[in-house]
């Protein structure tokens, strides 16, 4: 048979068998399935690389108990866009449950150059 781990909880599982000599036996075990954290994350983030304040990435996720990893991430939650050249980056958000189950989600981040300012000559 198949033991389904989709639902968290404590389950009693009994394995019954018959061998090639028609000997029968069984064994029962209690199995605990720990819950997997339910994590939601924004579909993406776009910032300019001239932004001087750190961006708090935890604004984009639920629950806020995890940490971000990736280029220019500080303290597991802050992004410094002014330290990055223009481009697209992937940051990983990891959340662990009390039972030790970990979920990772990826946040795509686009860093853009500021729009140029055109000055006109005055006559």
N, C-alpha and C positions, 0 to 999 in steps of 0.2 A: 504494500500500500504506500500511499504518499502522505507525508505530514505537511500540511499547509501552514506556512509561517506568516501569512498576511495579517492575521489578527494577534494582537498582543494578549498575553494572559498566561495562566498556569494550566497545563494540560496533562492528563494522564494518558500515556500511550502504552498499549500492550502489543507485543510482538508474539505471535503464535506461529510455530513452525512444525513441519514434519520432514524428517530427513529421508534419505534413500532406503533406510532399513525400517521405515514406518514408525520410527521413534518420534514421539511428540513432546513438545515442550513449549513453554512461554516465559516471557519476562515482561515486567511492568516497570516503567520509569515515569517519573514526574518531570516534565520539561517546562521551563519558563521561557517565554518569548517576550523579550523586552520591546517596548514601543519605539518606533522610529520617529524622530522629530519631524513634524510637519512644517516645512520651511517654504516661505514665499519670498520672491525676490523680484525687483523691478526688471523690465525687459532690457534695460540698458541705461547708460548715462553719457551725456555729452557735455564737455567743459572746454573752455579756452585755456591755452597754456600760459596766459598772462594773469590768471587768477592767483593772487598771492595768498589768500587764506586757504587753510586746509579744508577739505570737504569731508563732512562726516558721513561715511558710507552707510552707517547703521540706519539712516533715514530711509533707506531703500529696501529694508528686509524686515521679516518677522519670522520667528522671535529675534530679539536683539541680544541674545545670549551667546552668539557665536563670534568668530573672528574672521577677518579678511586676510588673504595672503596675496602677494603679487608685487610687482614693481611699484615703487614709490608709496607703498602702504606703511603707515606708522602706527604703532600701538594697536595693531589689529583692526583699526576702524577708520583711520584718517588717510585721505589721498592728497598728495601735493601735486596738483596739475602743472605748476610752474617748473617742476623738475623733469618734465617729460617732453620730448619732441612730439610734434604732431603725428598722429597715428592711431591705430586701434589696438587695444590691450584687453587681456582677459584677467579678471581678478576672481579668486575662488573664495567663497564664503562657506565656512564649515561650522556645523552645529552638532554637539553631542548630547545625547540624552543621559539621564541619571544611570541608566542601565548599560551605558557604553556604546550605544549605537550612534554612528556618525553619518550625517548627510552632508554632501557637498553640492553647491550650486555655483554656476559661473555667471559673472556679471560682465558683459561686454562694455568697455569704456572707450569712447572716442574723444581724443584730445585734438582740438583744432587751433590753428593760428588765429589771432585776432584779425578782424577785417581791416584792410588798409584804409587809411584816412587820406583823402585827396584834398590838397590845399590849392586854391586857385590864386594866381597872381592878380593883384589888384593894380589897375592902371590909374 
